[in-house]
Amino acid sequence: MNPLDLLLEPLQLGFMQRGLVAAILVGVVCAVMGAFVVLRGLAFIGDAVSHAAFPGLVIAFLLGIPLYIGGAVAAVATALAIGWVARKGRLRFDTAVGVLFAGMFALGIALFSSIDDYVADLFSYLLGNVLGITTGDIVQVAVLGAIVLAIVFVFRKEFLYASFDPAGAAASGLPVQWLDYLLLALIGVTIVVSIQTVGIILVVAMLVTPAATAELLVDRFWDLVRVAIVVAVFAAVVGLYLSYYLNIASGASIVLVETLCFAVALLVSPNAGSLSRRLGRQRS
Amino acid sequence: MTIASETHATADGPAAVVLHGVTVEYGQRVALDAIDLTIPTGSLVAVIGPNGAGKSTLLKTIADLIEPTAGTLEILGGPPGREAKRLAYVPQAELVDWGFPVTVGDIAMMGRVPLIGIARSPSEEDRRAVRDALETVGMAEHERRQIGALSGGQRRRVFLARALAAQPDLYLLDEPVTGVDATTEEDLMRVLEAEVGRGRTVVASTHDLAAAAHHFHEVILMNGRVVASGPASLLMDRELLRETYGGHVVVLPEGELTIIDDAHHHDDAPAGERHFHEGRR
Protein backbone atom coordinates (compact mmCIF):
# COMPACT_ATOMS: atom_id res chain seq x y z
CA MET A 1 0.00 0.00 0.00
CA ASN A 2 1.49 3.38 -0.91
CA PRO A 3 1.50 6.24 1.63
CA LEU A 4 -1.28 8.15 -0.10
CA ASP A 5 -3.55 5.15 0.21
CA LEU A 6 -2.75 5.02 3.92
CA LEU A 7 -4.15 8.53 4.22
CA LEU A 8 -7.07 8.14 1.84
CA GLU A 9 -8.34 4.69 2.72
CA PRO A 10 -9.89 5.64 6.09
CA LEU A 11 -11.60 8.61 4.44
CA GLN A 12 -13.70 6.25 2.33
CA LEU A 13 -15.58 5.46 5.50
CA GLY A 14 -18.42 7.74 6.55
CA PHE A 15 -17.72 7.41 10.26
CA MET A 16 -14.10 8.44 9.76
CA GLN A 17 -15.16 11.49 7.75
CA ARG A 18 -17.63 12.54 10.42
CA GLY A 19 -15.18 11.77 13.19
CA LEU A 20 -12.48 13.87 11.58
CA VAL A 21 -14.79 16.87 11.12
CA ALA A 22 -16.08 16.58 14.71
CA ALA A 23 -12.59 16.18 16.21
CA ILE A 24 -11.31 19.24 14.33
CA LEU A 25 -14.31 21.38 15.32
CA VAL A 26 -14.02 20.38 18.96
CA GLY A 27 -10.25 20.84 18.87
CA VAL A 28 -10.55 24.43 17.62
CA VAL A 29 -13.17 25.49 20.19
CA CYS A 30 -11.28 23.78 23.03
CA ALA A 31 -8.01 25.40 21.98
CA VAL A 32 -9.50 28.90 22.12
CA MET A 33 -11.25 28.39 25.46
CA GLY A 34 -8.21 26.49 26.71
CA ALA A 35 -6.07 29.61 26.37
CA PHE A 36 -8.24 31.26 29.02
CA VAL A 37 -8.37 28.07 31.11
CA VAL A 38 -4.58 27.82 31.20
CA LEU A 39 -3.86 31.49 31.85
CA ARG A 40 -6.54 31.82 34.52
CA GLY A 41 -5.49 28.61 36.27
CA LEU A 42 -8.89 27.02 35.64
CA ALA A 43 -7.73 23.50 34.69
CA PHE A 44 -9.15 21.99 37.85
CA ILE A 45 -12.45 23.78 37.23
CA GLY A 46 -12.52 22.35 33.71
CA ASP A 47 -12.12 18.88 35.14
CA ALA A 48 -14.82 19.54 37.72
CA VAL A 49 -17.29 20.89 35.17
CA SER A 50 -16.81 17.94 32.84
CA HIS A 51 -17.50 15.46 35.64
CA ALA A 52 -20.44 17.53 36.81
CA ALA A 53 -22.01 17.24 33.35
CA PHE A 54 -22.38 13.50 33.93
CA PRO A 55 -25.55 13.51 36.09
CA GLY A 56 -27.08 15.92 33.56
CA LEU A 57 -26.42 13.43 30.79
CA VAL A 58 -27.90 10.56 32.77
CA ILE A 59 -31.00 12.53 33.74
CA ALA A 60 -31.50 13.61 30.12
CA PHE A 61 -31.13 9.96 29.10
CA LEU A 62 -33.73 8.88 31.66
CA LEU A 63 -36.14 11.61 30.58
CA GLY A 64 -35.59 10.89 26.92
CA ILE A 65 -34.52 14.43 26.05
CA PRO A 66 -31.37 15.25 24.01
CA LEU A 67 -28.32 14.38 26.10
CA TYR A 68 -26.55 17.58 25.09
CA ILE A 69 -29.19 19.66 26.81
CA GLY A 70 -28.96 17.77 30.10
CA GLY A 71 -25.18 17.90 30.03
CA ALA A 72 -25.11 21.58 29.13
CA VAL A 73 -27.50 22.55 31.91
CA ALA A 74 -25.52 20.59 34.52
CA ALA A 75 -22.13 21.83 33.27
CA VAL A 76 -23.07 25.49 33.02
CA ALA A 77 -24.90 25.40 36.36
CA THR A 78 -21.84 23.86 38.00
CA ALA A 79 -19.50 26.35 36.35
CA LEU A 80 -21.61 29.25 37.60
CA ALA A 81 -21.95 27.67 41.05
CA ILE A 82 -18.16 27.43 41.20
CA GLY A 83 -17.87 31.10 40.32
CA TRP A 84 -20.38 31.93 43.02
CA VAL A 85 -18.68 29.77 45.65
CA ALA A 86 -15.39 31.38 44.74
CA ARG A 87 -16.77 34.80 45.54
CA LYS A 88 -18.90 34.03 48.54
CA GLY A 89 -17.28 31.02 50.11
CA ARG A 90 -15.35 30.95 53.30
CA LEU A 91 -13.76 27.67 52.25
CA ARG A 92 -10.57 27.42 50.30
CA PHE A 93 -11.62 27.68 46.69
CA ASP A 94 -10.18 24.37 45.45
CA THR A 95 -11.81 22.61 48.40
CA ALA A 96 -15.22 23.91 47.36
CA VAL A 97 -14.60 22.85 43.76
CA GLY A 98 -13.49 19.39 44.86
CA VAL A 99 -16.62 18.87 46.96
CA LEU A 100 -18.96 20.03 44.19
CA PHE A 101 -17.23 18.00 41.51
CA ALA A 102 -17.13 14.71 43.40
CA GLY A 103 -20.72 15.12 44.61
CA MET A 104 -22.06 15.73 41.11
CA PHE A 105 -20.09 12.83 39.64
CA ALA A 106 -21.32 10.52 42.40
CA LEU A 107 -24.89 11.56 41.61
CA GLY A 108 -24.24 10.67 37.99
CA ILE A 109 -22.85 7.24 38.88
CA ALA A 110 -25.74 6.54 41.27
CA LEU A 111 -28.31 7.36 38.59
CA PHE A 112 -26.28 5.53 35.96
CA SER A 113 -26.12 2.35 38.03
CA SER A 114 -29.93 2.31 38.22
CA ILE A 115 -30.18 1.88 34.45
CA ASP A 116 -30.37 -1.75 33.35
CA ASP A 117 -29.84 -1.53 29.64
CA TYR A 118 -28.64 0.85 26.94
CA VAL A 119 -25.54 1.54 29.02
CA ALA A 120 -23.32 1.56 25.95
CA ASP A 121 -24.54 5.01 24.97
CA LEU A 122 -23.61 6.47 28.31
CA PHE A 123 -20.29 4.68 28.38
CA SER A 124 -19.40 6.53 25.22
CA TYR A 125 -19.81 9.74 27.21
CA LEU A 126 -17.37 8.59 29.86
CA LEU A 127 -14.70 7.53 27.39
CA GLY A 128 -15.75 9.34 24.24
CA ASN A 129 -16.41 7.90 20.84
CA VAL A 130 -15.91 10.38 18.09
CA LEU A 131 -16.31 7.62 15.51
CA GLY A 132 -19.88 7.03 16.63
CA ILE A 133 -20.87 10.62 15.94
CA THR A 134 -23.81 11.36 13.62
CA THR A 135 -24.29 14.17 11.14
CA GLY A 136 -26.86 15.67 13.51
CA ASP A 137 -24.25 15.67 16.29
CA ILE A 138 -21.82 17.47 14.01
CA VAL A 139 -24.37 20.16 13.28
CA GLN A 140 -24.92 20.65 17.02
CA VAL A 141 -21.16 20.85 17.67
CA ALA A 142 -20.72 23.31 14.82
CA VAL A 143 -23.57 25.59 15.93
CA LEU A 144 -22.63 25.62 19.63
CA GLY A 145 -18.95 26.00 18.78
CA ALA A 146 -19.69 28.93 16.48
CA ILE A 147 -21.73 30.62 19.21
CA VAL A 148 -18.91 30.18 21.74
CA LEU A 149 -16.29 31.54 19.34
CA ALA A 150 -18.50 34.47 18.33
CA ILE A 151 -18.98 35.49 21.96
CA VAL A 152 -15.24 35.23 22.63
CA PHE A 153 -14.62 37.39 19.57
CA VAL A 154 -17.07 40.07 20.72
CA PHE A 155 -15.51 40.28 24.19
CA ARG A 156 -11.92 39.50 23.16
CA LYS A 157 -10.37 42.71 24.54
CA GLU A 158 -12.46 42.68 27.68
CA PHE A 159 -11.74 39.00 28.47
CA LEU A 160 -8.02 39.58 28.03
CA TYR A 161 -7.92 42.67 30.24
CA ALA A 162 -10.11 41.09 32.93
CA SER A 163 -7.94 37.94 32.87
CA PHE A 164 -4.67 39.81 33.17
CA ASP A 165 -5.59 42.49 35.71
CA PRO A 166 -9.12 42.09 37.09
CA ALA A 167 -8.72 44.97 39.54
CA GLY A 168 -7.49 47.44 36.94
CA ALA A 169 -10.20 46.35 34.51
CA ALA A 170 -12.97 46.60 37.10
CA ALA A 171 -11.80 50.02 38.29
CA SER A 172 -11.98 51.37 34.73
CA GLY A 173 -15.59 50.25 34.43
CA LEU A 174 -15.47 46.78 32.85
CA PRO A 175 -18.09 44.42 34.34
CA VAL A 176 -15.42 41.95 35.46
CA GLN A 177 -17.70 39.79 37.59
CA TRP A 178 -20.15 39.41 34.72
CA LEU A 179 -17.30 38.63 32.31
CA ASP A 180 -16.04 35.93 34.70
CA TYR A 181 -19.42 34.24 34.81
CA LEU A 182 -19.72 34.46 31.04
CA LEU A 183 -16.29 32.88 30.62
CA LEU A 184 -17.19 30.03 32.98
CA ALA A 185 -20.46 29.45 31.13
CA LEU A 186 -18.61 29.32 27.80
CA ILE A 187 -16.15 26.82 29.27
CA GLY A 188 -19.13 24.74 30.43
CA VAL A 189 -20.67 24.73 26.95
CA THR A 190 -17.32 23.90 25.37
CA ILE A 191 -16.89 20.93 27.67
CA VAL A 192 -20.32 19.50 26.89
CA VAL A 193 -19.73 19.93 23.17
CA SER A 194 -16.43 18.08 23.54
CA ILE A 195 -17.58 15.22 25.71
CA GLN A 196 -18.76 13.02 22.86
CA THR A 197 -15.36 13.30 21.18
CA VAL A 198 -13.01 12.45 23.99
CA GLY A 199 -15.28 11.67 26.94
CA ILE A 200 -15.73 13.19 30.36
CA ILE A 201 -12.48 11.88 31.72
CA LEU A 202 -10.21 13.25 29.00
CA VAL A 203 -11.97 16.45 27.99
CA VAL A 204 -9.84 18.54 30.32
CA ALA A 205 -6.80 17.55 28.26
CA MET A 206 -8.45 18.94 25.11
CA LEU A 207 -8.82 22.25 26.94
CA VAL A 208 -5.50 22.42 28.69
CA THR A 209 -2.87 20.64 26.61
CA PRO A 210 -2.91 22.60 23.30
CA ALA A 211 -2.91 25.93 25.13
CA ALA A 212 -0.21 24.78 27.54
CA THR A 213 1.88 23.65 24.57
CA ALA A 214 1.41 27.03 22.90
CA GLU A 215 2.32 28.87 26.09
CA LEU A 216 5.74 27.25 25.98
CA LEU A 217 6.35 28.48 22.45
CA VAL A 218 4.99 32.03 22.09
CA ASP A 219 4.56 35.04 24.36
CA ARG A 220 1.54 36.94 23.05
CA PHE A 221 -1.98 35.93 23.92
CA TRP A 222 -3.49 35.78 20.42
CA ASP A 223 -0.39 34.02 19.07
CA LEU A 224 -0.92 31.51 21.85
CA VAL A 225 -4.51 30.96 20.68
CA ARG A 226 -3.35 30.47 17.09
CA VAL A 227 -0.65 27.95 18.01
CA ALA A 228 -3.08 26.12 20.30
CA ILE A 229 -5.51 25.77 17.36
CA VAL A 230 -2.75 24.36 15.16
CA VAL A 231 -1.77 21.84 17.85
CA ALA A 232 -5.39 20.82 18.39
CA VAL A 233 -6.12 20.30 14.69
CA PHE A 234 -2.87 18.40 14.19
CA ALA A 235 -3.65 16.17 17.17
CA ALA A 236 -7.21 15.57 15.97
CA VAL A 237 -6.09 14.41 12.53
CA VAL A 238 -3.05 12.40 13.59
CA GLY A 239 -4.88 10.99 16.60
CA LEU A 240 -7.77 9.73 14.51
CA TYR A 241 -5.49 8.05 11.97
CA LEU A 242 -3.54 6.38 14.77
CA SER A 243 -6.81 5.29 16.31
CA TYR A 244 -7.83 3.73 12.98
CA TYR A 245 -4.60 1.90 12.26
CA LEU A 246 -3.65 0.88 15.78
CA ASN A 247 -7.25 0.11 16.72
CA ILE A 248 -7.19 2.18 19.90
CA ALA A 249 -9.84 4.43 21.46
CA SER A 250 -10.14 7.66 19.47
CA GLY A 251 -10.35 10.08 22.41
CA ALA A 252 -7.31 8.60 24.10
CA SER A 253 -5.43 8.62 20.83
CA ILE A 254 -6.09 12.35 20.23
CA VAL A 255 -5.11 13.26 23.79
CA LEU A 256 -1.91 11.21 23.55
CA VAL A 257 -0.87 13.07 20.40
CA GLU A 258 -1.54 16.38 22.18
CA THR A 259 0.53 15.21 25.14
CA LEU A 260 3.35 14.30 22.79
CA CYS A 261 3.18 17.79 21.24
CA PHE A 262 3.44 19.24 24.73
CA ALA A 263 6.49 17.12 25.52
CA VAL A 264 8.21 18.22 22.32
CA ALA A 265 7.40 21.89 23.03
CA LEU A 266 8.82 21.49 26.51
CA LEU A 267 12.11 20.34 25.02
CA VAL A 268 12.39 23.01 22.31
CA SER A 269 10.76 25.91 24.12
CA PRO A 270 12.83 29.10 24.17
CA ASN A 271 11.54 29.87 27.67
CA ALA A 272 11.31 26.62 29.54
CA GLY A 273 12.89 23.92 27.42
CA SER A 274 15.87 22.27 29.04
CA LEU A 275 17.09 21.18 25.61
CA SER A 276 17.00 24.68 24.14
CA ARG A 277 18.70 26.09 27.22
CA ARG A 278 21.49 23.56 26.89
CA LEU A 279 21.91 24.36 23.19
CA GLY A 280 21.91 28.08 24.00
CA ARG A 281 24.71 27.60 26.51
CA GLN A 282 26.84 25.75 23.99
CA ARG A 283 26.36 28.51 21.44
CA SER A 284 27.33 31.33 23.77
CA MET B 1 -10.25 66.86 56.66
CA THR B 2 -9.38 68.87 53.60
CA ILE B 3 -5.98 68.84 52.08
CA ALA B 4 -4.21 72.12 51.48
CA SER B 5 -7.39 74.01 50.87
CA GLU B 6 -5.61 77.35 50.48
CA THR B 7 -3.16 76.36 47.76
CA HIS B 8 -5.64 74.20 45.85
CA ALA B 9 -8.91 76.01 45.99
CA THR B 10 -11.77 74.02 44.56
CA ALA B 11 -12.63 76.83 42.17
CA ASP B 12 -11.89 74.53 39.19
CA GLY B 13 -14.86 72.29 39.87
CA PRO B 14 -15.86 69.80 42.52
CA ALA B 15 -13.30 67.90 44.55
CA ALA B 16 -11.99 64.76 42.84
CA VAL B 17 -12.62 62.58 45.88
CA VAL B 18 -14.88 63.12 48.89
CA LEU B 19 -15.26 60.53 51.65
CA HIS B 20 -17.70 60.81 54.56
CA GLY B 21 -17.38 58.37 57.44
CA VAL B 22 -16.12 55.59 55.16
CA THR B 23 -15.58 52.36 57.07
CA VAL B 24 -14.34 49.08 55.60
CA GLU B 25 -14.34 45.87 57.62
CA TYR B 26 -12.86 42.53 56.63
CA GLY B 27 -14.74 40.17 58.90
CA GLN B 28 -13.74 41.27 62.38
CA ARG B 29 -10.89 43.52 61.28
CA VAL B 30 -11.54 47.21 60.67
CA ALA B 31 -9.32 48.28 57.76
CA LEU B 32 -10.70 51.79 57.39
CA ASP B 33 -12.28 53.48 60.37
CA ALA B 34 -14.75 56.28 59.58
CA ILE B 35 -12.58 58.13 57.08
CA ASP B 36 -13.48 61.72 56.26
CA LEU B 37 -11.41 63.05 53.40
CA THR B 38 -11.57 65.60 50.61
CA ILE B 39 -9.03 65.52 47.80
CA PRO B 40 -9.34 68.59 45.56
CA THR B 41 -9.02 68.32 41.81
CA GLY B 42 -5.41 68.81 40.76
CA SER B 43 -3.82 67.33 43.89
CA LEU B 44 -0.64 65.26 43.84
CA VAL B 45 -1.13 63.37 47.06
CA ALA B 46 0.81 60.54 48.72
CA VAL B 47 -0.96 58.12 51.06
CA ILE B 48 1.52 57.26 53.80
CA GLY B 49 1.35 54.74 56.62
CA PRO B 50 2.64 51.43 57.97
CA ASN B 51 1.62 48.02 56.67
CA GLY B 52 -1.98 47.28 57.43
CA ALA B 53 -2.76 50.99 57.67
CA GLY B 54 -5.36 50.59 54.94
CA LYS B 55 -3.54 52.42 52.13
CA SER B 56 -4.44 49.84 49.49
CA THR B 57 -7.94 49.51 50.91
CA LEU B 58 -8.43 53.26 50.63
CA LEU B 59 -7.38 53.24 46.95
CA LYS B 60 -9.53 50.22 46.18
CA THR B 61 -12.53 51.75 47.89
CA ILE B 62 -12.14 54.94 45.84
CA ALA B 63 -11.82 52.75 42.72
CA ASP B 64 -15.10 51.00 43.63
CA LEU B 65 -13.34 47.64 43.97
CA ILE B 66 -14.38 47.36 47.62
CA GLU B 67 -17.77 48.32 48.96
CA PRO B 68 -17.54 50.21 52.24
CA THR B 69 -19.37 48.82 55.25
CA ALA B 70 -20.54 52.32 56.10
CA GLY B 71 -20.17 55.87 54.84
CA THR B 72 -20.54 57.62 51.50
CA LEU B 73 -18.15 58.48 48.68
CA GLU B 74 -18.27 60.94 45.84
CA ILE B 75 -15.75 60.22 43.11
CA LEU B 76 -15.32 62.72 40.26
CA GLY B 77 -18.67 64.20 41.13
CA GLY B 78 -20.66 60.97 41.18
CA PRO B 79 -21.24 57.83 43.22
CA PRO B 80 -18.40 55.24 43.11
CA GLY B 81 -18.23 53.47 39.75
CA ARG B 82 -20.26 56.00 37.76
CA GLU B 83 -17.20 57.80 36.41
CA ALA B 84 -15.11 54.63 36.12
CA LYS B 85 -13.90 55.45 32.60
CA ARG B 86 -12.37 58.70 33.89
CA LEU B 87 -10.30 56.83 36.47
CA ALA B 88 -7.18 54.67 36.18
CA TYR B 89 -6.18 52.25 38.91
CA VAL B 90 -2.77 50.58 38.99
CA PRO B 91 -2.34 47.68 41.43
CA GLN B 92 0.81 46.81 43.35
CA ALA B 93 3.45 45.20 41.15
CA GLU B 94 3.52 42.04 43.23
CA LEU B 95 -0.16 41.39 42.52
CA VAL B 96 0.45 41.18 38.77
CA ASP B 97 1.09 37.90 36.92
CA TRP B 98 4.28 38.81 35.05
CA GLY B 99 4.32 35.47 33.23
CA PHE B 100 1.13 36.36 31.38
CA PRO B 101 1.70 36.36 27.61
CA VAL B 102 1.20 40.05 26.88
CA THR B 103 3.59 42.66 25.49
CA VAL B 104 4.30 46.20 26.60
CA GLY B 105 2.06 47.49 23.80
CA ASP B 106 -0.75 45.09 24.76
CA ILE B 107 -0.78 46.42 28.32
CA ALA B 108 -0.81 50.06 27.29
CA MET B 109 -3.71 49.26 24.94
CA MET B 110 -5.66 47.79 27.87
CA GLY B 111 -6.00 51.36 29.14
CA ARG B 112 -8.07 52.07 26.02
CA VAL B 113 -10.33 49.00 26.26
CA PRO B 114 -13.20 50.66 28.20
CA LEU B 115 -13.12 53.57 25.75
CA ILE B 116 -13.00 51.42 22.59
CA GLY B 117 -16.13 49.48 23.51
CA ILE B 118 -17.30 45.91 23.02
CA ALA B 119 -16.58 44.11 19.72
CA ARG B 120 -14.66 47.05 18.24
CA SER B 121 -10.99 47.17 17.28
CA PRO B 122 -8.64 49.98 18.31
CA SER B 123 -8.90 53.07 16.10
CA GLU B 124 -6.03 55.24 14.90
CA GLU B 125 -6.77 57.54 17.85
CA ASP B 126 -6.41 54.63 20.30
CA ARG B 127 -3.13 53.61 18.73
CA ARG B 128 -1.86 57.18 18.93
CA ALA B 129 -2.81 57.43 22.60
CA VAL B 130 -0.90 54.20 23.31
CA ARG B 131 2.13 55.37 21.35
CA ASP B 132 2.14 58.73 23.13
CA ALA B 133 1.79 57.07 26.53
CA LEU B 134 4.69 54.69 25.86
CA GLU B 135 6.84 57.57 24.65
CA THR B 136 5.99 59.62 27.74
CA VAL B 137 7.25 56.87 30.04
CA GLY B 138 10.23 56.06 27.80
CA MET B 139 9.07 52.57 26.78
CA ALA B 140 8.22 53.15 23.10
CA GLU B 141 11.15 51.08 21.84
CA HIS B 142 10.11 48.12 24.02
CA GLU B 143 6.57 47.96 22.65
CA ARG B 144 6.84 44.37 21.41
CA ARG B 145 8.59 42.88 24.44
CA GLN B 146 6.89 40.41 26.76
CA ILE B 147 6.43 41.92 30.20
CA GLY B 148 8.25 39.10 31.99
CA ALA B 149 11.46 40.22 30.26
CA LEU B 150 11.30 43.71 31.81
CA SER B 151 13.05 45.07 34.89
CA GLY B 152 11.02 46.15 37.91
CA GLY B 153 11.33 49.81 36.95
CA GLN B 154 10.27 49.15 33.36
CA ARG B 155 7.22 47.28 34.59
CA ARG B 156 6.11 50.29 36.63
CA ARG B 157 6.66 52.48 33.57
CA VAL B 158 4.43 50.22 31.46
CA PHE B 159 1.64 50.28 34.01
CA LEU B 160 1.83 54.05 34.21
CA ALA B 161 1.63 54.09 30.40
CA ARG B 162 -1.57 52.03 30.61
CA ALA B 163 -3.03 54.61 32.98
CA LEU B 164 -1.88 57.51 30.76
CA ALA B 165 -3.39 55.88 27.66
CA ALA B 166 -6.79 55.97 29.34
CA GLN B 167 -6.41 59.77 29.66
CA PRO B 168 -8.14 59.72 33.05
CA ASP B 169 -8.98 62.58 35.37
CA LEU B 170 -8.06 60.58 38.46
CA TYR B 171 -5.03 58.34 38.93
CA LEU B 172 -5.09 55.80 41.76
CA LEU B 173 -1.64 54.24 42.02
CA ASP B 174 -0.74 51.56 44.56
CA GLU B 175 2.97 51.83 45.34
CA PRO B 176 3.98 53.21 41.92
CA VAL B 177 7.61 53.88 42.87
CA THR B 178 8.28 51.10 45.36
CA GLY B 179 11.45 49.19 44.58
CA VAL B 180 12.42 51.18 41.49
CA ASP B 181 15.76 52.84 40.83
CA ALA B 182 16.25 56.58 41.36
CA THR B 183 16.09 57.43 37.65
CA THR B 184 12.78 55.65 37.22
CA GLU B 185 11.40 57.32 40.32
CA GLU B 186 12.38 60.75 38.98
CA ASP B 187 10.93 59.99 35.53
CA LEU B 188 7.64 58.61 36.80
CA MET B 189 7.15 61.47 39.23
CA ARG B 190 7.90 64.03 36.51
CA VAL B 191 5.15 62.42 34.38
CA LEU B 192 2.68 62.56 37.27
CA GLU B 193 3.65 66.15 38.02
CA ALA B 194 2.89 67.03 34.39
CA GLU B 195 -0.51 65.31 34.61
CA VAL B 196 -1.33 67.30 37.74
CA GLY B 197 -0.28 70.44 35.81
CA ARG B 198 -3.02 69.56 33.31
CA GLY B 199 -5.60 69.51 36.08
CA ARG B 200 -5.62 65.76 36.68
CA THR B 201 -5.60 64.35 40.22
CA VAL B 202 -3.04 61.80 41.42
CA VAL B 203 -3.44 59.70 44.57
CA ALA B 204 -0.57 57.28 45.22
CA SER B 205 0.29 55.11 48.17
CA THR B 206 3.93 54.76 49.12
CA HIS B 207 6.15 53.22 51.77
CA ASP B 208 8.88 55.67 50.96
CA LEU B 209 8.76 58.75 53.21
CA ALA B 210 11.65 60.40 51.40
CA ALA B 211 9.91 59.99 48.04
CA ALA B 212 6.69 61.35 49.50
CA ALA B 213 8.40 64.40 50.98
CA HIS B 214 10.41 65.07 47.85
CA HIS B 215 7.89 64.51 45.05
CA PHE B 216 4.37 64.99 46.34
CA HIS B 217 2.53 68.21 47.09
CA GLU B 218 0.23 66.77 49.74
CA VAL B 219 0.20 63.78 52.06
CA ILE B 220 -2.40 61.72 53.88
CA LEU B 221 -0.99 60.02 56.98
CA MET B 222 -2.95 56.87 57.68
CA ASN B 223 -3.18 54.25 60.34
CA GLY B 224 -6.59 52.67 59.87
CA ARG B 225 -7.90 56.17 60.26
CA VAL B 226 -6.59 59.45 58.87
CA VAL B 227 -3.99 60.70 61.34
CA ALA B 228 -3.42 63.92 59.42
CA SER B 229 -3.64 65.28 55.91
CA GLY B 230 -2.27 68.40 54.34
CA PRO B 231 0.88 69.72 52.67
CA ALA B 232 3.91 67.42 52.37
CA SER B 233 5.63 69.47 55.08
CA LEU B 234 3.50 67.49 57.58
CA LEU B 235 6.18 64.79 57.18
CA MET B 236 8.55 66.99 59.17
CA ASP B 237 6.27 66.67 62.17
CA ARG B 238 7.86 63.96 64.29
CA GLU B 239 4.85 63.63 66.55
CA LEU B 240 2.52 62.96 63.62
CA LEU B 241 4.90 60.32 62.27
CA ARG B 242 5.04 58.65 65.66
CA GLU B 243 1.28 58.65 65.78
CA THR B 244 1.13 57.16 62.27
CA TYR B 245 3.79 54.52 62.65
CA GLY B 246 3.42 53.79 66.34
CA GLY B 247 6.51 52.17 67.83
CA HIS B 248 8.18 51.65 64.48
CA VAL B 249 9.73 55.10 64.33
CA VAL B 250 13.30 55.34 65.52
CA VAL B 251 14.81 58.77 66.04
CA LEU B 252 18.48 58.68 65.20
CA PRO B 253 20.92 60.91 67.10
CA GLU B 254 21.17 63.36 64.18
CA GLY B 255 17.46 63.88 64.49
CA GLU B 256 16.71 61.87 61.37
CA LEU B 257 13.74 59.55 61.47
CA THR B 258 13.93 55.95 60.41
CA ILE B 259 10.93 53.77 59.98
CA ILE B 260 11.20 50.10 60.52
CA ASP B 261 8.77 48.74 58.06
CA ASP B 262 8.75 45.59 55.99
CA ALA B 263 7.84 46.67 52.47
CA HIS B 264 7.24 43.11 51.31
CA HIS B 265 4.77 42.17 53.92
CA HIS B 266 1.28 42.23 52.53
CA ASP B 267 -1.51 44.25 54.00
CA ASP B 268 -5.11 44.63 53.00
CA ALA B 269 -5.63 41.16 51.50
CA PRO B 270 -8.95 40.03 52.88
CA ALA B 271 -9.55 36.29 53.02
CA GLY B 272 -12.97 36.76 51.46
CA GLU B 273 -11.48 38.24 48.31
CA ARG B 274 -9.75 35.02 47.33
CA HIS B 275 -11.14 33.87 44.03
CA PHE B 276 -10.09 32.18 40.88
CA HIS B 277 -8.10 35.09 39.54
CA GLU B 278 -5.50 34.24 42.07
CA GLY B 279 -4.96 30.70 40.96
CA ARG B 280 -1.84 31.54 39.02
CA ARG B 281 0.86 33.54 40.61
Interface residues (C-beta under 8 A of the other chain):
Chain A: L39 R40 G41 L42 I45 I82 G83 A86 R87 R90 R92 F93 F153 V154 F155 K157 E158 L160 Y161 S163 F164 D165 P166 A167 G168 A169 A170 A171 S172 G173 L174 D180 E215 V218 D219 R220 F221 D223 L224
Chain B: K60 A63 D64 L65 G81 A84 K85 L87 A88 Y89 V90 P91 L95 V96 D97 F100 P101 V102 T103 D106 I107 M110 G111 V113 P114 I116 I118 A119 Q146 G148 R162 A166 L172 A271 G272 R274 H275 F276 H277 G279 R280
